[in-house]
Amino acid sequence: MNLENATQENLKFMLDELAEQLSVVNREVMQPEDYDLDKFDDIKFMYDMVKQRGQLSPSETQAFIDELRSVRKS
């Protein structure tokens, strides 16, 4: 899968993967329709960082979830 293209399918894939990696209980914050494709690069950056880091501390996990909330549609 080529995640370089800003598509709804790629956005959904990354959000699903982030939800798994971050062990998000409330998946409502990870619904792809709640994010604009304009924010694709921001989400891709977060996705790449989480994938690169692997295991995250609880405070890092919370920081990533907070950042995802900040790029959601208003």
C-alpha positions in Angstrom: 0.0 0.0 0.0 1.4 3.4 -1.0 0.6 5.8 1.9 2.0 8.8 0.0 -1.3 9.5 -1.7 -3.8 11.5 0.3 -6.9 9.3 -0.1 -9.7 8.4 2.2 -8.7 4.7 2.0 -5.1 5.6 3.1 -6.4 7.8 5.9 -8.6 5.0 7.2 -5.8 2.6 7.1 -3.4 4.9 9.1 -6.1 5.7 11.7 -6.9 2.0 12.1 -3.2 1.2 12.6 -2.7 4.1 15.0 -5.7 3.0 17.0 -4.2 -0.5 17.3 -0.7 0.7 18.1 -1.9 3.3 20.6 -4.5 0.8 22.1 -7.2 3.4 21.8 -10.3 2.3 23.6 -12.6 5.0 22.4 -12.5 4.5 18.6 -14.8 7.4 18.1 -11.8 9.7 17.9 -10.4 7.6 15.1 -13.2 7.8 12.6 -11.8 8.7 9.2 -14.8 10.8 8.2 -13.9 13.1 11.2 -10.6 14.1 9.5 -10.0 16.3 6.4 -7.7 15.1 3.8 -6.0 18.5 4.2 -4.6 17.1 7.4 -3.3 13.9 5.7 0.4 15.0 5.9 0.0 15.7 9.7 -1.6 12.3 10.3 1.0 10.6 8.1 3.8 12.2 10.1 2.2 10.9 13.4 1.7 7.5 11.8 5.4 7.3 10.7 6.6 8.4 14.1 4.5 5.8 16.0 5.5 3.0 13.6 9.2 4.0 14.0 9.1 4.2 17.8 7.1 1.0 18.3 6.5 0.8 22.1 5.3 4.1 23.5 5.0 5.2 27.1 1.5 6.1 28.5 2.4 9.8 28.4 3.6 9.5 24.8 0.4 7.6 23.8 -1.7 10.3 25.4 0.2 13.0 23.6 -0.3 11.3 20.2 -4.1 10.9 20.9 -4.3 14.6 21.9 -2.5 15.6 18.7 -4.9 13.5 16.7 -7.8 15.3 18.4 -6.3 18.6 17.5 -6.4 17.8 13.7 -9.9 16.6 13.7 -12.7 18.5 12.0 -14.3 21.1 14.2 
